[in-house]
Amino acid sequence: MRRTSFFHTIQFKVIIIFVLLILFAMQLIGVYFLRTLENSFINNFSESLRNQAAILANYVQPYLAPGNEGQNEQQIYQELDAIINNLNTISGAEIQVIDSTGVVVSASSQLPRSIIGQRNSQTEVTRALQGIRMNEKEIIDSNGIRKKTIAIRVGEGGQVYGAVYMVASMEEQFETINNIIGFFMYGTFFALGMTVLLSIILSNTITKPIKEITKQATEMAEGNFSRSVAVKSSDEIGQLGEAFNYMSKRLREALASNEEEKKRLASILSNMSDGVIATDDAGRVIVMNRRAEQILDLTADEAMGKPISEVLGVTLEETLEYTLGQDVSVLLHREKRDEEIVNVRVNFTAIRRDEEVTGIIAVLHDVTEEEKMENSRREFVANVSHELRTPLTTIKSYLEALEDGALEDPELARRFIGVTRTESERMIRLVNDLLHLSRFDSHQATMFKEPVEIQEMLEEVIDRFSFQLQQRDIRINLNIEPGMPLVSCDPDQIDQVLDNLISNAIKFSYEGGLIEVTARQLDQEFVQISVKDSGIGIPQRHLERIFERFYRVDKARSRNMGGTGLGLSIAREIVKAHGGTIHLDSEMNKGTTVVFTLPLHREEGAAV
């Protein structure tokens, strides 16, 4: 989270608001208070000066009144000077006593004595001598000192005997006012300081919970829901904290539920036997499960973000169909990296929201085995039909011949009947083999396992083929490892396997050839038995399908030799039922080797 500068915080704004409010209030109060104080000081000072001037006028009136001409003039002036100096001592003002002609007759001691006898031409004095009762004026002298001048007439009734003129300095009042302003300014600064301090404390009570909530919101954005906001009040901030804690709890529960659902869905997708691919509204892959990766031989990283048509390799027309929201099914043939061809059936389903297609779900079914089974079934039906039709046709032909008169010829009849019997036995063998395979396919084949000695079983099988071996002048060698343990098997079933393998070795060996039957202990669990001939061999291209039902390398020759094409298939099913394995190696004109394994016999409770 980007760190916010203090000057951009709510706390700073709250402090500024409080400071401005206090500053505005103090200025408003200060202007009103100082203006009122100044007016009060000036008015009191003026009123005091007027009173003094009026008192002085009353004192000097007898001295300036007409009828005092006979008195000693010098004595009058001395008495006036005494009165004026006493008053000057009290008020500190400059005082002049002026007669009716405007001449200064007496003055306070701080004035030069030269002004006595001089005419005072000040406007206030002139107005007072004209009978105007009170005349005032504020002036600033040459030294910049503010002064108050007042002139009051001396007389009674309508007569004017003279005037009293007073000039008093106002600096003391203004100095007092300035001191008060200074105290007020100090008080204002102190109040601002206290306001800042208190606003910091007060704003911190507001911003601290907000900071806690902001910090918690940041933690939540990063996935940490374990913290909660401390609620210390029941006001709006406390209610906000409680609401935030409740939201955090509900969000934690919702995310936990969502995560659980996500994991459940991921587990389901991962363990589905079908592949699943999901796209966005533009057809780009956004989800792909593990099974889809296996089917398409493609990793999710390789497919993510690509168009689904490119991932699946479908045509433009098919892409347009399911992007338009139509549910379609497509059969794809994919070639994996190992060149294996897989058949995939893809079912496309549109995801709709408010009738608008917002994505596509593609479900992939690997139908390769199903296709193989279907092909095998068709081939199996065709092979069974063909195998049965040939002997039935032969039997029908010979029976018709017998019916048409061949029965009258005993020798020819015996030969026809012999062929019919041979073909019937061939059909019986085919049906028996099919029933045998059917029991293995349906897991209904019964196995009677018992401990069997390998050497004895192999010798019995070879004895059964001694006549055929002599006829073909084929030698057979039996190689058995000394000390061979007993094997656990069904003797009849394994006899059938050995009969089939040795019979095939005799059929496809040259006259004067050699067959080797070998038995050895493979490991602590299995015995390995192999039948090797020196016959015509099998081409490499046929080895993959040699154990398939009705599969023949040389169909005409195998059929003429009386084979049904099911021998190796039955042998494989019998060995698998015993828990063993079987495989075949061959090389043209050098012979064929068939190897299979059987489990060792274990006494009950014996350690493996």
SULFEN-V682592 format. One record per pair of residues at least 24 apart in sequence whose C-alpha atoms are under 10 Angstrom apart, sorted by sequence separation. I is the first residue (numbers start at 1). J is the second residue. D is the distance in whole Angstrom. If there is no record, write none. Layout:
# SULFEN-V682592
I&J&D / I&J&D
This chain:
# SULFEN-V682592
56&80&10 / 59&83&8 / 60&84&9 / 81&105&9 / 82&106&10 / 84&108&6 / 85&109&6 / 96&120&9 / 102&126&8 / 125&149&10 / 127&151&8 / 128&152&6 / 129&153&6 / 131&155&9 / 145&169&7 / 146&170&6 / 147&171&8 / 209&233&10 / 213&237&10 / 224&248&10 / 225&249&8 / 266&290&10 / 283&307&5 / 284&308&6 / 285&309&10 / 325&349&7 / 326&350&7 / 342&366&7 / 343&367&5 / 344&368&7 / 395&419&8 / 396&420&9 / 455&479&9 / 509&533&7 / 510&534&7 / 511&535&9 / 547&571&9 / 548&572&10 / 572&596&9 / 575&599&10 / 59&84&10 / 80&105&9 / 81&106&6 / 82&107&10 / 83&108&9 / 84&109&8 / 85&110&9 / 101&126&10 / 124&149&8 / 125&150&8 / 126&151&9 / 127&152&9 / 128&153&5 / 129&154&8 / 145&170&8 / 146&171&6 / 279&304&9 / 280&305&9 / 282&307&8 / 283&308&6 / 284&309&9 / 285&310&10 / 322&347&10 / 323&348&9 / 325&350&5 / 342&367&8 / 343&368&5 / 394&419&8 / 395&420&5 / 455&480&7 / 508&533&8 / 509&534&6 / 510&535&6 / 547&572&7 / 571&596&9 / 80&106&6 / 81&107&7 / 82&108&9 / 100&126&10 / 102&128&10 / 124&150&7 / 125&151&6 / 127&153&9 / 128&154&8 / 129&155&10 / 145&171&7 / 146&172&10 / 225&251&8 / 226&252&9 / 277&303&10 / 279&305&9 / 282&308&10 / 283&309&8 / 284&310&10 / 285&311&8 / 322&348&6 / 323&349&9 / 324&350&8 / 325&351&8 / 342&368&5 / 343&369&8 / 394&420&7 / 395&421&8 / 454&480&8 / 455&481&9 / 476&502&10 / 505&531&8 / 508&534&9 / 509&535&4 / 510&536&7 / 547&573&10 / 568&594&10 / 56&83&8 / 79&106&10 / 80&107&9 / 81&108&7 / 82&109&10 / 98&125&8 / 102&129&7 / 122&149&10 / 124&151&6 / 125&152&8 / 126&153&10 / 131&158&8 / 205&232&10 / 210&237&8 / 213&240&9 / 217&244&9 / 225&252&6 / 277&304&10 / 279&306&9 / 280&307&10 / 284&311&9 / 321&348&9 / 322&349&7 / 323&350&8 / 325&352&8 / 341&368&8 / 342&369&9 / 343&370&9 / 344&371&10 / 395&422&9 / 455&482&10 / 504&531&10 / 505&532&7 / 506&533&8 / 508&535&5 / 509&536&6 / 56&84&8 / 77&105&7 / 78&106&9 / 80&108&10 / 81&109&8 / 100&128&10 / 101&129&8 / 123&151&9 / 124&152&8 / 125&153&8 / 131&159&8 / 132&160&10 / 139&167&9 / 141&169&10 / 146&174&9 / 205&233&10 / 209&237&7 / 210&238&10 / 213&241&7 / 216&244&9 / 220&248&8 / 224&252&9 / 225&253&10 / 279&307&8 / 280&308&10 / 322&350&7 / 343&371&8 / 391&419&10 / 392&420&9 / 395&423&7 / 505&533&6 / 506&534&10 / 507&535&9 / 508&536&6 / 509&537&9 / 76&105&10 / 77&106&7 / 100&129&6 / 122&151&9 / 124&153&10 / 130&159&10 / 131&160&6 / 136&165&10 / 138&167&9 / 140&169&9 / 208&237&10 / 209&238&8 / 212&241&9 / 216&245&9 / 223&252&9 / 279&308&7 / 319&348&10 / 342&371&9 / 343&372&10 / 391&420&8 / 394&423&7 / 395&424&8 / 455&484&8 / 501&530&9 / 502&531&7 / 504&533&9 / 505&534&8 / 506&535&8 / 507&536&10 / 508&537&8 / 76&106&10 / 77&107&10 / 99&129&9 / 100&130&9 / 129&159&10 / 130&160&8 / 131&161&10 / 133&163&10 / 135&165&9 / 136&166&10 / 137&167&9 / 138&168&10 / 139&169&10 / 140&170&10 / 206&236&10 / 207&237&9 / 210&240&9 / 225&255&10 / 278&308&9 / 325&355&10 / 393&423&10 / 394&424&10 / 454&484&7 / 455&485&10 / 476&506&10 / 501&531&7 / 502&532&9 / 505&535&7 / 508&538&10 / 56&87&8 / 98&129&9 / 129&160&6 / 131&162&9 / 136&167&10 / 138&169&10 / 139&170&10 / 206&237&7 / 209&240&9 / 210&241&8 / 213&244&7 / 217&248&9 / 220&251&9 / 277&308&8 / 325&356&9 / 326&357&10 / 391&422&9 / 392&423&8 / 453&484&8 / 454&485&8 / 455&486&10 / 474&505&10 / 475&506&10 / 498&529&10 / 501&532&9 / 502&533&9 / 504&535&10 / 505&536&10 / 55&87&10 / 128&160&9 / 129&161&8 / 130&162&10 / 131&163&9 / 138&170&9 / 205&237&9 / 206&238&10 / 209&241&7 / 213&245&9 / 216&248&9 / 220&252&9 / 223&255&10 / 312&344&10 / 324&356&10 / 325&357&6 / 332&364&10 / 391&423&5 / 392&424&8 / 453&485&7 / 454&486&7 / 474&506&8 / 498&530&10 / 501&533&10 / 505&537&10 / 64&97&9 / 129&162&6 / 130&163&10 / 324&357&8 / 325&358&9 / 327&360&9 / 329&362&9 / 331&364&10 / 390&423&9 / 391&424&7 / 452&485&9 / 453&486&5 / 454&487&7 / 473&506&10 / 498&531&8 / 53&87&10 / 64&98&9 / 65&99&9 / 128&162&8 / 129&163&6 / 277&311&10 / 312&346&9 / 323&357&8 / 325&359&9 / 326&360&10 / 327&361&10 / 328&362&10 / 329&363&9 / 330&364&10 / 331&365&9 / 332&366&10 / 391&425&10 / 451&485&9 / 452&486&5 / 453&487&7 / 454&488&10 / 457&491&8 / 461&495&7 / 465&499&8 / 469&503&10 / 472&506&8 / 52&87&8 / 64&99&7 / 65&100&10 / 128&163&6 / 129&164&10 / 277&312&10 / 322&357&10 / 323&358&9 / 325&360&8 / 327&362&10 / 329&364&10 / 331&366&10 / 332&367&10 / 333&368&9 / 388&423&10 / 391&426&8 / 392&427&8 / 451&486&6 / 452&487&5 / 453&488&9 / 460&495&9 / 461&496&9 / 464&499&9 / 468&503&9 / 472&507&9 / 474&509&8 / 484&519&8 / 485&520&9 / 547&582&10 / 52&88&10 / 63&99&10 / 64&100&8 / 127&163&10 / 128&164&9 / 283&319&9 / 323&359&8 / 324&360&10 / 331&367&9 / 388&424&10 / 391&427&7 / 450&486&9 / 451&487&5 / 452&488&6 / 453&489&10 / 458&494&10 / 462&498&9 / 474&510&8 / 475&511&9 / 484&520&7 / 485&521&8 / 547&583&9 / 60&97&8 / 125&162&9 / 126&163&9 / 128&165&9 / 297&334&9 / 322&359&10 / 323&360&7 / 390&427&10 / 450&487&8 / 451&488&5 / 452&489&7 / 454&491&10 / 457&494&9 / 458&495&8 / 461&498&7 / 462&499&9 / 465&502&8 / 469&506&7 / 472&509&9 / 473&510&9 / 474&511&6 / 475&512&7 / 476&513&9 / 477&514&8 / 478&515&9 / 479&516&7 / 480&517&8 / 481&518&8 / 482&519&10 / 483&520&9 / 484&521&7 / 546&583&10 / 547&584&9 / 52&90&10 / 60&98&10 / 125&163&7 / 296&334&7 / 297&335&9 / 298&336&9 / 322&360&8 / 388&426&9 / 389&427&10 / 449&487&9 / 450&488&5 / 451&489&7 / 452&490&8 / 453&491&10 / 457&495&8 / 461&499&7 / 465&503&8 / 468&506&8 / 472&510&8 / 473&511&6 / 474&512&5 / 475&513&6 / 476&514&6 / 477&515&6 / 478&516&6 / 479&517&6 / 480&518&6 / 481&519&6 / 482&520&8 / 483&521&9 / 487&525&10 / 488&526&10 / 546&584&8 / 52&91&8 / 56&95&9 / 124&163&10 / 125&164&8 / 283&322&10 / 295&334&9 / 296&335&8 / 297&336&6 / 298&337&9 / 322&361&10 / 387&426&9 / 388&427&7 / 449&488&6 / 450&489&6 / 451&490&9 / 452&491&7 / 468&507&10 / 472&511&5 / 473&512&5 / 474&513&5 / 475&514&5 / 476&515&5 / 477&516&5 / 478&517&5 / 479&518&5 / 480&519&5 / 481&520&5 / 482&521&10 / 487&526&8 / 57&97&9 / 125&165&7 / 283&323&7 / 296&336&7 / 297&337&7 / 322&362&10 / 387&427&8 / 388&428&10 / 448&488&10 / 449&489&4 / 450&490&6 / 451&491&9 / 458&498&8 / 462&502&8 / 471&511&9 / 472&512&7 / 473&513&7 / 474&514&6 / 475&515&6 / 476&516&6 / 477&517&6 / 478&518&6 / 479&519&6 / 480&520&6 / 481&521&7 / 487&527&7 / 543&583&10 / 544&584&9 / 52&93&10 / 56&97&9 / 64&105&10 / 124&165&8 / 125&166&10 / 282&323&8 / 295&336&9 / 296&337&10 / 297&338&9 / 448&489&7 / 449&490&4 / 450&491&8 / 457&498&9 / 458&499&10 / 461&502&9 / 465&506&9 / 470&511&10 / 471&512&10 / 472&513&8 / 473&514&9 / 474&515&7 / 475&516&9 / 476&517&7 / 477&518&8 / 478&519&8 / 479&520&8 / 480&521&9 / 485&526&10 / 486&527&9 / 543&584&7 / 49&91&8 / 53&95&9 / 281&323&8 / 294&336&10 / 388&430&8 / 447&489&8 / 448&490&5 / 449&491&7 / 469&511&9 / 470&512&10 / 485&527&8 / 543&585&8 / 48&91&9 / 122&165&9 / 387&430&8 / 388&431&9 / 447&490&6 / 448&491&8 / 449&492&10 / 469&512&9 / 484&527&8 / 543&586&8 / 49&93&9 / 446&490&9 / 447&491&9 / 448&492&9 / 449&493&10 / 469&513&10 / 542&586&10 / 543&587&10 / 120&165&9 / 447&492&9 / 448&493&9 / 469&514&10 / 540&585&9 / 296&342&9 / 384&430&9 / 447&493&8 / 469&515&10 / 538&584&10 / 540&586&7 / 295&342&8 / 384&431&9 / 446&493&10 / 538&585&9 / 539&586&7 / 540&587&7 / 295&343&9 / 296&344&9 / 537&585&9 / 538&586&6 / 539&587&7 / 540&588&8 / 295&344&8 / 480&529&9 / 508&557&10 / 537&586&6 / 538&587&6 / 539&588&6 / 312&362&10 / 384&434&9 / 479&529&10 / 507&557&10 / 508&558&9 / 536&586&9 / 537&587&5 / 538&588&6 / 539&589&9 / 479&530&10 / 507&558&9 / 535&586&10 / 536&587&8 / 537&588&4 / 538&589&8 / 308&360&9 / 312&364&10 / 528&580&9 / 530&582&10 / 532&584&10 / 534&586&10 / 535&587&9 / 536&588&6 / 537&589&5 / 538&590&9 / 98&151&10 / 100&153&9 / 478&531&10 / 508&561&10 / 526&579&10 / 527&580&9 / 528&581&9 / 529&582&10 / 530&583&10 / 531&584&10 / 532&585&9 / 533&586&10 / 534&587&10 / 535&588&8 / 536&589&4 / 537&590&6 / 538&591&8 / 93&147&10 / 95&149&10 / 97&151&10 / 99&153&10 / 100&154&9 / 308&362&9 / 477&531&10 / 504&558&10 / 507&561&8 / 526&580&8 / 528&582&10 / 530&584&10 / 532&586&9 / 534&588&10 / 535&589&6 / 536&590&6 / 537&591&4 / 538&592&7 / 93&148&9 / 94&149&9 / 95&150&10 / 96&151&9 / 98&153&9 / 99&154&9 / 100&155&10 / 462&517&9 / 476&531&10 / 477&532&10 / 526&581&10 / 534&589&8 / 535&590&6 / 536&591&6 / 537&592&5 / 93&149&10 / 95&151&10 / 98&154&9 / 476&532&10 / 507&563&10 / 534&590&6 / 535&591&4 / 536&592&8 / 537&593&9 / 97&154&9 / 105&162&10 / 107&164&10 / 476&533&9 / 504&561&10 / 533&590&8 / 534&591&4 / 535&592&7 / 104&162&10 / 106&164&10 / 107&165&9 / 108&166&10 / 459&517&10 / 475&533&10 / 533&591&5 / 534&592&7 / 100&159&10 / 103&162&9 / 104&163&9 / 107&166&10 / 458&517&8 / 474&533&10 / 504&563&9 / 532&591&7 / 533&592&6 / 534&593&9 / 100&160&7 / 101&161&9 / 102&162&7 / 103&163&10 / 104&164&9 / 458&518&9 / 474&534&10 / 503&563&10 / 532&592&6 / 533&593&6 / 99&160&9 / 100&161&5 / 101&162&7 / 102&163&8 / 104&165&10 / 458&519&9 / 531&592&8 / 532&593&4 / 533&594&9 / 99&161&6 / 100&162&4 / 101&163&10 / 531&593&6 / 532&594&6 / 98&161&9 / 99&162&4 / 100&163&7 / 455&518&10 / 500&563&10 / 504&567&9 / 530&593&7 / 531&594&5 / 532&595&8 / 98&162&5 / 99&163&6 / 455&519&8 / 503&567&10 / 504&568&9 / 530&594&6 / 531&595&7 / 97&162&8 / 98&163&5 / 99&164&9 / 454&519&8 / 529&594&8 / 530&595&4 / 531&596&9 / 97&163&6 / 98&164&6 / 454&520&10 / 500&566&10 / 501&567&8 / 529&595&6 / 530&596&6 / 96&163&8 / 97&164&5 / 98&165&7 / 500&567&6 / 501&568&8 / 528&595&7 / 529&596&6 / 530&597&9 / 96&164&6 / 97&165&6 / 296&364&9 / 499&567&9 / 500&568&7 / 528&596&6 / 529&597&6 / 95&164&7 / 96&165&5 / 97&166&9 / 275&344&10 / 277&346&10 / 281&350&10 / 295&364&8 / 527&596&8 / 528&597&4 / 529&598&8 / 95&165&6 / 96&166&6 / 276&346&9 / 278&348&10 / 281&351&9 / 292&362&10 / 295&365&8 / 296&366&10 / 497&567&8 / 500&570&9 / 501&571&8 / 526&596&10 / 527&597&5 / 528&598&7 / 94&165&8 / 95&166&5 / 96&167&9 / 275&346&9 / 276&347&10 / 277&348&10 / 278&349&10 / 279&350&10 / 280&351&9 / 281&352&10 / 292&363&9 / 295&366&7 / 458&529&10 / 496&567&9 / 497&568&8 / 500&571&7 / 526&597&6 / 527&598&5 / 528&599&9 / 93&165&10 / 94&166&6 / 95&167&7 / 274&346&10 / 278&350&10 / 279&351&9 / 292&364&7 / 294&366&10 / 497&569&10 / 499&571&10 / 525&597&10 / 526&598&5 / 527&599&6 / 93&166&6 / 94&167&5 / 95&168&9 / 278&351&9 / 286&359&10 / 291&364&9 / 292&365&9 / 454&527&9 / 497&570&8 / 498&571&8 / 525&598&8 / 526&599&4 / 527&600&6 / 93&167&6 / 94&168&6 / 285&359&9 / 287&361&9 / 288&362&10 / 291&365&10 / 292&366&9 / 496&570&9 / 497&571&5 / 525&599&6 / 526&600&5 / 527&601&10 / 92&167&9 / 93&168&4 / 94&169&9 / 281&356&9 / 282&357&10 / 283&358&9 / 284&359&9 / 285&360&9 / 291&366&10 / 454&529&9 / 496&571&8 / 497&572&8 / 522&597&8 / 524&599&9 / 525&600&5 / 526&601&9 / 92&168&7 / 93&169&7 / 281&357&7 / 282&358&8 / 283&359&7 / 284&360&9 / 285&361&10 / 495&571&10 / 497&573&10 / 515&591&9 / 517&593&10 / 519&595&10 / 521&597&9 / 522&598&10 / 523&599&10 / 524&600&8 / 525&601&9 / 91&168&8 / 92&169&8 / 280&357&9 / 281&358&4 / 282&359&7 / 283&360&7 / 493&570&10 / 494&571&8 / 497&574&7 / 514&591&10 / 515&592&10 / 516&593&9 / 517&594&10 / 518&595&9 / 519&596&10 / 520&597&10 / 521&598&10 / 522&599&10 / 523&600&9 / 525&602&9 / 88&166&10 / 91&169&10 / 280&358&6 / 281&359&4 / 282&360&9 / 283&361&10 / 493&571&9 / 496&574&9 / 497&575&8 / 513&591&10 / 515&593&10 / 517&595&10 / 519&597&9 / 521&599&10 / 522&600&10 / 54&133&10 / 279&358&9 / 280&359&5 / 281&360&8 / 510&589&10 / 521&600&9 / 54&134&9 / 88&168&10 / 279&359&5 / 280&360&7 / 494&574&7 / 509&589&9 / 53&134&10 / 278&359&7 / 279&360&5 / 280&361&9 / 493&574&7 / 494&575&8 / 509&590&10 / 510&591&10 / 278&360&6 / 279&361&7 / 493&575&9 / 509&591&8 / 277&360&8 / 278&361&5 / 279&362&8 / 508&591&9 / 509&592&9 / 525&608&8 / 50&134&8 / 277&361&6 / 278&362&6 / 490&574&9 / 493&577&10 / 494&578&9 / 508&592&9 / 524&608&8 / 50&135&10 / 276&361&7 / 277&362&5 / 278&363&9 / 489&574&10 / 493&578&10 / 50&136&9 / 276&362&6 / 277&363&7 / 489&575&9 / 505&591&9 / 275&362&8 / 276&363&5 / 277&364&8 / 505&592&8 / 275&363&6 / 276&364&6 / 489&577&10 / 490&578&8 / 504&592&10 / 505&593&9 / 65&154&9 / 274&363&7 / 275&364&5 / 276&365&9 / 489&578&7 / 505&594&9 / 46&136&9 / 64&154&8 / 65&155&7 / 274&364&6 / 275&365&7 / 488&578&8 / 489&579&10 / 64&155&8 / 65&156&9 / 273&364&9 / 274&365&5 / 275&366&8 / 61&153&10 / 62&154&9 / 273&365&8 / 274&366&7 / 501&593&9 / 502&594&10 / 61&154&6 / 62&155&9 / 273&366&9 / 501&594&7 / 57&151&10 / 60&154&8 / 61&155&6 / 65&159&9 / 501&595&10 / 57&152&7 / 58&153&10 / 59&154&9 / 60&155&10 / 61&156&8 / 65&160&9 / 66&161&8 / 56&152&9 / 57&153&7 / 58&154&7 / 64&160&9 / 65&161&6 / 53&150&8 / 54&151&10 / 57&154&5 / 58&155&9 / 64&161&6 / 65&162&9 / 53&151&8 / 54&152&7 / 56&154&9 / 57&155&8 / 58&156&10 / 63&161&9 / 64&162&7 / 49&148&9 / 50&149&10 / 53&152&7 / 54&153&9 / 61&160&10 / 62&161&9 / 64&163&9 / 497&596&10 / 49&149&9 / 50&150&7 / 53&153&9 / 54&154&9 / 61&161&7 / 49&150&8 / 50&151&9 / 53&154&10 / 60&161&10 / 61&162&8 / 46&148&8 / 50&152&8 / 60&162&9 / 61&163&9 / 45&148&9 / 46&149&9 / 60&163&9 / 61&164&10 / 46&150&9 / 60&164&9 / 494&598&9 / 57&162&9 / 42&148&9 / 57&163&7 / 58&164&10 / 56&163&10 / 57&164&6 / 56&164&7 / 57&165&10 / 56&165&10 / 489&598&7 / 53&163&10 / 54&164&8 / 56&166&10 / 487&597&10 / 488&598&7 / 489&599&8 / 53&164&7 / 487&598&7 / 488&599&6 / 489&600&9 / 53&165&8 / 437&549&9 / 487&599&6 / 488&600&6 / 489&601&8 / 53&166&7 / 486&599&9 / 487&600&4 / 488&601&4 / 52&166&9 / 486&600&6 / 487&601&5 / 488&602&8 / 434&549&10 / 485&600&7 / 486&601&6 / 487&602&8 / 50&166&9 / 484&600&10 / 485&601&8 / 486&602&9 / 49&166&8 / 485&602&10 / 49&167&9 / 49&168&8 / 46&168&9 / 45&168&9 / 45&169&10 / 46&170&10 / 45&170&8 / 447&574&9 / 42&170&8 / 45&173&8 / 41&170&10 / 44&173&10 / 437&566&9 / 445&574&9 / 449&578&9 / 434&564&10 / 436&566&10 / 440&570&9 / 447&577&8 / 42&173&7 / 433&564&8 / 446&577&10 / 447&578&8 / 41&173&6 / 42&174&9 / 433&565&10 / 434&566&8 / 437&569&8 / 438&570&10 / 441&573&9 / 445&577&9 / 41&174&8 / 426&559&10 / 429&562&10 / 430&563&9 / 431&564&10 / 433&566&7 / 437&570&6 / 440&573&7 / 429&563&9 / 430&564&6 / 433&567&8 / 436&570&7 / 437&571&10 / 440&574&8 / 443&577&9 / 38&173&8 / 41&176&9 / 429&564&8 / 430&565&9 / 38&174&8 / 41&177&8 / 426&562&7 / 430&566&8 / 433&569&10 / 434&570&9 / 437&573&8 / 440&576&10 / 425&562&10 / 426&563&8 / 427&564&9 / 429&566&10 / 430&567&10 / 433&570&7 / 436&573&10 / 437&574&9 / 440&577&8 / 38&176&9 / 426&564&8 / 436&574&10 / 38&177&7 / 423&562&9 / 37&177&8 / 38&178&10 / 422&562&9 / 35&177&10 / 34&177&8 / 37&180&9 / 34&178&9 / 34&180&8 / 34&181&7 / 33&181&10 / 452&600&9 / 453&601&10 / 451&600&8 / 452&601&8 / 31&181&10 / 34&184&9 / 451&601&6 / 30&181&8 / 33&184&10 / 450&601&8 / 451&602&9 / 449&601&10 / 451&603&10 / 30&184&7 / 30&185&9 / 27&184&10 / 26&184&9 / 27&185&10 / 30&188&9 / 26&185&9 / 26&187&9 / 27&188&9 / 26&188&7 / 25&188&10 / 26&189&10 / 387&550&9 / 23&188&8 / 26&191&9 / 384&549&10 / 22&188&9 / 23&189&9 / 26&192&9 / 383&549&9 / 384&550&8 / 383&550&6 / 23&191&9 / 380&548&10 / 382&550&10 / 383&551&9 / 22&191&8 / 23&192&7 / 380&549&7 / 390&559&10 / 22&192&7 / 379&549&9 / 380&550&7 / 21&192&10 / 379&550&9 / 380&551&10 / 19&191&9 / 20&192&9 / 23&195&10 / 376&548&9 / 379&551&10 / 387&559&9 / 19&192&6 / 22&195&7 / 376&549&9 / 18&192&9 / 19&193&9 / 21&195&10 / 22&196&10 / 19&194&10 / 20&195&10 / 19&195&6 / 18&195&7 / 19&196&7 / 387&564&8 / 18&196&7 / 387&565&9 / 16&195&10 / 17&196&10 / 15&195&8 / 16&196&8 / 18&198&9 / 19&199&8 / 384&564&10 / 15&196&6 / 18&199&7 / 383&564&10 / 14&196&10 / 15&197&9 / 17&199&9 / 18&200&10 / 383&565&9 / 15&198&9 / 16&199&9 / 12&196&10 / 15&199&5 / 14&199&7 / 15&200&6 / 18&203&10 / 14&200&8 / 15&201&10 / 12&199&9 / 15&202&9 / 11&199&8 / 12&200&8 / 14&202&9 / 15&203&7 / 11&200&7 / 14&203&6 / 15&204&10 / 11&201&10 / 13&203&9 / 14&204&10 / 11&202&9 / 12&203&8 / 11&203&5 / 14&206&10 / 10&203&8 / 11&204&7 / 14&207&10 / 10&204&10 / 11&205&10 / 11&206&8 / 12&207&10 / 10&206&9 / 11&207&6 / 10&207&7 / 11&208&9 / 9&207&9 / 10&210&10 / 1&214&10 / 1&215&9 / 1&218&7 / 1&219&10
